[in-house]
């Protein structure tokens, strides 16, 4: 049985056993962090349900290939649209009209509803009618980052599978299998935090490494920039909220690494500090910036690193709450420390008060 899923072995085993025993649940709920593989697992389940071979999913038959390519008439992925990019009630009503029809080619009509936790309340309540009395030939596969946001009545009618981050070694091995050099695979695995979907997408994107490099260089430059320069940067970057969020999350990964390297030196006894520092270096995400991080860590303090990281994470939460992007970014940049020079831009760090 060719379940082409990286990690999540327990979830695959559970689904395989159910299908082998003829126990098909008419509603599944896949939860977990963004880009951890929820939608992919739902698509592989759709392949298994409609595969033409005796040992599904084969990954090679016409049905499996169509589902993988997004062209199977009985398998539809529903994504949010319009204001807020959330699933709306009209989309659910359209699903319900299609659901009463018998499958064209396969055994089941499969509807994959992405990010159902972002759906409007009207859409979620409307979907409940289908969950309560689903046609025998229909399988619903919902994905959600935060299942607790969904109405309890929706969750209770689904078989819930909470996906966890994949081990970094599995992510690294998968990237190497796809032709990435060992060093790049190791770095991407660390950056992914076990989000296999993110890692594979990043590996396919030619601009991943250059964009990341640019984002970190921008952070270094901002640390020694004036208030006017920071506001000018906020004005330019805030035009694209998704890019702004990705940039802040990248900066947060750098500051978490800095916190790891700063903590041992200031919190541990002198004799234990070297061992703890070595341990911290083994857990940093931005491996290729280790030298820069160590240099900055030697010129900053634990409380400063904590404060900046908290400000970064708070800003991401505010963006998720749809606040004004420019104002949120300006507020964040004012909280960044000001250093006369920064490692990686031509000198040792020299902390100063904000202007």
N, C-alpha and C positions, 0 to 999 in steps of 0.2 A: 504494500500500500504506500503510494508516494505522496505523503503529506509534506509538501515543500514548505515547511515552517521551521524557522531557526529559533531554537529555544522553545519555551512554553510546552515542554514535553508532557507535563501532567495534563494540560488542557487538551492536547492532541489525543492522549490516551483515553481521556474521558469521552471525547466525541467519537473516537473510533469504536469504543466499546458500545456506546449507545446505538450507533449505526449497525454494528455487527449483530446486535440483539434485536434490531428492528424497533428500537425505542427512539423515535424521532420527536424531539420537542418542537412544538410549533412556534416557540419564541425563545431566543437566546439573547443574553445581555453580556457583551464583552466590555469590561471596564479596565482602566489603567491609564498611565501617563500618556501625553501626546506622542504619537509616532513610535509606539511600542510594539505595534503589529496587530492591533485589534481588527482593522478593516481587512487586512491580508488574511487573517485566520478565518474571518467570516466568508471571504471569497473562496478559500480552500474548502470550507464546509459546503458551500454551494456546489463546488465541483464534485465533492464526494456524494452529494445528494442526487446529482444528475448525470454522473459518469455512466458511460455506455459499456464499460468493461466490468467483469465479475468481481474485481478486486479494486474498488474505488478508493481515492481518485487516482486514475492512471496518469493524468497530466498530458496524455498524448491523443486521446480521442477527440472527435469533433466538438463534443460538448465541453470538455475541459479546456480546450484551446479557445473556444468562443468566450467562455467565462473569464479566462485569463486576459483576453483582449477586450473585454467589455462589450461584446456584440451578441451575447446570448439573449434571445427574446424573452426568456423566462426568469432572467436574473437582472435585477435593477438596483443600482446604487443611488440612494436618495441623499442629496446634500442640501444644506441650507442655502437660501437665496434671498435676495432683496435686503431690506433693512436688518442689520445685525447678522446677516448671513445665517439665519436660523431656519429650521424646518417649520413651515407654516401650515395652517389648517387646510388650505387648498391642496397642498401636496399630499397630505394624509387622505383627503377625500378622493384624490386621483388614484392613490394606492388602493383604496377600498373598492373603487370601480373596477380596477384591473384584477383585484384579488378574487372576485367572484367568477372570473373566466378560467376555464381549464387551461393547463399549460399547452403551449404550442408544440414544443419538442421534448422537453424533459419530463420527469416525474413530479417535480415540484416547481412552484413559482416561489422564488426567493427574493425578498426585499431586504436590502441592507440599508439601514437608516443611520447615517454617520452623525456623531455628536448629538445624540438625542437629548443630552442634558442641556443643550443650548436651544432646543425647540421651544416654541411658544407654548404657554400653558394650554391654550385652545387646541393646539395640535396634539399635545400629549394626551389630553382628555379624549379627543376624538379617536386616537389610536387605541384607547382602552376598549372601545367597542369591538375592534377586530381581535384584540388579545383575549377577550372574554369568550368569543364565539368564532374562532378562526376556521376557515374552510380547510378540509382535510388535506388539500394539495398545496397549502401555503405555509411557508416558513419565514418568520421575521427574525432578522439579526440586527439588534440594536448595538451601537457602540456609544460609550460615554466616558468622559474623564472623571466626572464626579457623579456617581450613581445616586448619592444622597440628595441631589437636586431634583431628581425625577420623582413624580408622585409615587408613594409607596405601593399604590394599587397597580402601577405599571411594573415596578420591580418584582412584585410578588408573583406576577404571572409569567415571569421569564426564568429560564435556567441561567443563573448568573455565573460567569467565569471572570474572576479578577486576575488580570495578567500582571505579572511582576517584571521588573527589569531583567534582561538577559545577562548572563555572566559576561564580563568583559573579555574573557578568553574566548567564548563562543563568538562574540561580535568580531574580535580580532581575526579569528580563524576564517569566518565567513568573508571578511574583507580580503584576506590573503587569497582565498579561493577565487575571488573575482579579479585577481591580478594586481592588487595594491602591494607596494613594497612594504617590507616588514615594519619599517619605521613609521610610514604613513598609516598603516593599519593599526598600529599600537596607539598612535596619537588620536586617530578618529574614534577608536574604541573608548579611550578615556573621555574624549569630548562628548561621546554619545550618552554616557551614564547608563548604558544598558538599553538604550532606545534603539533597537535594531532597525526600525523603519527610518529613523533619522540618519543612522550610520550609512545605510545603503543608498539613501538619497544623496547624502553628502559625497559619497564615493563616486556617484555618477555625475555630479556637478563639477564641471571644469573650473568654475570660479570659486569653489569652496575654500581652498587654501589661500588664494590671493585676497578674497574678501575678508577672511578671518584675520589675515596679516594686516590688512588696511584698518580693520576695526580696532585692533589692539594698538596700532601706531597712533590712531586718533585719540585713544585713551591717554597714551603717553604724552601726546602734544597738549591735550586739554589740562593735564596736571600742572603744566607750566604756563598755561594761557591766562590772559587777563579776563576780567569779567565780561568785557565787551566782546572779546573773541569767543567766549563760551556762549554768549547769547546769540551771536551770529551763527555759530554751529547749530544751536538748538533750532533756529529758524529754518535752516536748510534740511536738517534730518527729520524734523517733525512732520514733514509733508506726507510721509509714508509710515503709517502706524505699525505695520507688520515689520518693516525694516528696522524701525526704531526699537520695537520690542526685542527683536533678534540681537540688535547691537547691545542693548542693556543686559540681556542674558549672557552674552559673550563677556562683557565687562565683569559681570557677577562671578563668572567662572574664574577669572583672573584674580579677583579680590578674595575668593574662597581659598585659592592656592596661597595667596599672600598671608592670609590668616593662619593657614596650616604651618607656614614657615616661620611666622612671627611668634606664635604661641609657645613653642618649646623653649625658645631662648629667654622668654620673659616669665614663663610660668613654672619651669622645672628647675630643680637644684642644679648648680653648675656642673656637677659630675654626671648628671643624667641628660643634660641638654644635648650633647653630641649624638647620643643614641636616639633621642626623640626627634632630633632634626633629621637624621637619616631616615627614620620611619616616615616622617612627614613628606620628605622628598619622594618617597616611594608611592605616595598617594596623590600627588598633585596631578591635575588634569592637563595643564598646558606644558607638556614635557619639553617642547622646543623653546620655551621661554624660561627655563629653570634658572639660568644664570642671571637674567634680568630680575626675576622674582627674588632671588637670594640677595641681590644687591639692594633692591628696594626694601626688603624685609629688615635689613641691617640698619636702615635709617628711618624706620617708622615704629609705631607702638601698637600694642594689641587693641587698645580702646579705639584708636583711629580706624584700624582695619574693620573692627566690628561695626562701627558707626557707618562707614561707607557701604559695607555689604548690606546692612539693614536698609539704608536709603535706596540702594539699587533694587532690592527685593520689594520694597514698598512701592517703588515707581512702577514696576511690572504689574503689581496688583491694581494700581490706579489705572493703568492703561487698559487692563482687563475690565475695569468698571466704566470704561468709556469716558474718562475725564478728558479735558482739553490736553492734547498731546504736547503742544508747545510749552504750555505752562508747567506741565508735569516734568518735562525734560529740563526746563530752565531751573526749576526748584532743585532737581537732582544735581545739576552741574554746579550750583552754588554750594552744595554740600561737599563736593569733592575737595580734598586738600589742595593747597597750592605749593608746588615744589619748584624751586628755581631751575633745576635740571633733573632729568629723569633717566634712569638706566635705559639704554637702547636708543637714546636721542642725543647722546654725546656728553655724559658726565654723571657723577654721583648725585644722589638725591640730596636735597637740602630743604626739609620741611619748613614752611612758613605759614603764617596765618592767612586766611582768605582775604582777598582785597576788599 
